[in-house]
Amino acid sequence: MEEVKRRGRPARDENDTQSNLCTIKDPSMEPFYIVKDSTNFTVIERAISLKGFGGKIATGKEIEKTVGHYSNFSNALNRIAKEKFYQNQGEYNTIQEYIGTWNAVKNGLESMLNKLEIWES
């Protein structure tokens, strides 16, 4: 029997259970988490669906939205810090209040990065 030659990217090996994927979750990053594969870090946000399909009423189903793909772990954490800051869509009465909120998010990120540096040492 003649062998069929396939074009394009080879199919995934049936025995491979995606062993190169690693999920990184932390309570301080909620509702975000990071999935690491062999080439990058993907930041994913868990959210509740607010829009229904075709204009219908939303069911409140939990969805996962990809925020972005990053080449290293610290860039992925930095993006999570920015996203958490931008989720706080409150009103600020002073610049100091705004800067204080940003510093709180930044300090949380720096503490995670410090833990990372300790762990890598």
SVG drawing of the C-alpha trace seen along z (x, -y; Angstrom):
<svg xmlns="http://www.w3.org/2000/svg" viewBox="-31 -66 53 68">
<polyline fill="none" stroke="black" stroke-width="0.4" points="0.0,0.0 1.3,-3.5 2.2,-5.7 0.3,-9.0 2.5,-12.0 1.0,-14.8 1.7,-18.4 2.2,-21.1 2.9,-20.8 3.2,-17.3 0.3,-16.0 0.9,-15.9 2.2,-12.6 -0.7,-10.7 1.4,-9.6 2.5,-13.2 0.3,-14.5 1.6,-18.1 4.3,-17.4 6.1,-20.6 3.2,-22.7 3.4,-24.2 0.6,-26.2 1.6,-28.8 -1.1,-30.1 -0.8,-32.3 -3.5,-33.9 -1.8,-37.3 -2.2,-37.0 -5.9,-36.2 -7.8,-36.3 -4.7,-35.8 -2.4,-32.8 0.6,-31.9 1.0,-28.9 4.6,-28.1 5.4,-26.1 8.7,-25.4 8.9,-28.8 7.0,-31.4 4.9,-32.4 1.2,-33.0 -0.8,-35.2 -4.5,-34.1 -7.3,-35.8 -10.3,-34.0 -13.5,-36.1 -17.3,-35.7 -18.9,-36.2 -20.9,-39.4 -22.1,-39.1 -24.3,-36.4 -24.0,-35.0 -25.9,-36.8 -27.3,-39.4 -28.8,-36.9 -28.6,-37.3 -25.3,-36.2 -25.3,-32.9 -22.5,-34.0 -20.2,-31.2 -16.5,-31.4 -14.2,-32.0 -10.5,-32.3 -9.0,-35.2 -5.5,-35.2 -3.9,-38.5 -0.6,-38.0 2.5,-35.9 5.8,-36.9 9.4,-35.7 10.3,-35.7 8.7,-35.3 9.3,-38.8 7.6,-40.4 4.6,-38.1 4.4,-39.2 4.8,-42.8 1.8,-42.6 -0.3,-41.0 0.6,-43.9 -0.5,-46.4 -3.7,-44.5 -4.5,-44.4 -3.9,-48.1 -6.1,-48.9 -8.9,-46.7 -9.2,-49.2 -11.4,-51.6 -12.2,-53.8 -12.1,-57.6 -9.1,-59.3 -9.5,-62.6 -5.7,-63.3 -2.6,-62.4 -1.2,-60.9 -4.2,-58.5 -3.5,-57.4 0.2,-56.9 -0.5,-55.1 -2.7,-52.6 0.0,-52.1 2.7,-51.6 0.6,-49.0 0.3,-47.0 4.0,-47.5 5.1,-46.4 3.1,-43.2 4.9,-42.6 8.3,-43.3 7.7,-41.0 6.8,-38.2 10.0,-39.0 12.1,-39.0 10.7,-35.5 11.7,-34.5 15.2,-35.8 15.6,-34.0 14.3,-30.8 16.6,-31.0 19.7,-31.7"/>
</svg>
